[in-house]
Amino acid sequence: MTFASETPNLMRTPEKIRDKEYHRVRRDDLSFRIPERLRDSAAKRSQQLRLLSSFEKLRDKFREKIKCAPIFICSCCGGLWYKDSTTVVSEQLLKDKGCDDNLVMKVLHVKQDEHRLCGTCKKSVFGRRLPRVSLCNGLDFPEIPEVLKVYSKVDRNKI
């Protein structure tokens, strides 16, 4: 048994030869070649302009996003992040993910109105583990005594 793909298509060969000759003659004809080149170059220019405009849009979007400095604080590690690099979480969301109350209190260490987690902390917490870089692991700065707070306020007023 032979398949159609194994037998040469004898009917197709004369058609290929005829098309090949037609295209050769057509390429040599200046009345065809010049408008074709103009069309091709216009299409290429149009594509380049589209790519350039999309690049400019992306660049402008990036510049707009980085104007706002990394001011969003991760509630767990205390790191500063861009808005897009953090995820808003709540106590209820963490409990729904299976975290117990003890872990939730350790994770939401930084007191904020809106709790956010960076990607590293989020991955650990959603895996029901305390992140290694968590502030409750002893990485938090100690509370400033009242005496030192007064001196720091006085020094700032002198400047």
Secondary structure, DSSP 8 states (H G I E B T S, - for coil): ---TTTS--TTHHHHHHHHHHHHHHHHH-HHHHHHHHHHHHHHHHHHHHHHHHHHHHHHHHHHHHHHS-S-EE-TTT--EE-GGGEEEE-HHHHHHTT--HHHHHHHS-S--SSEEEEHHHHHHHHTT---TT-GGGTTS-----HHHHHHHHHHHHH-
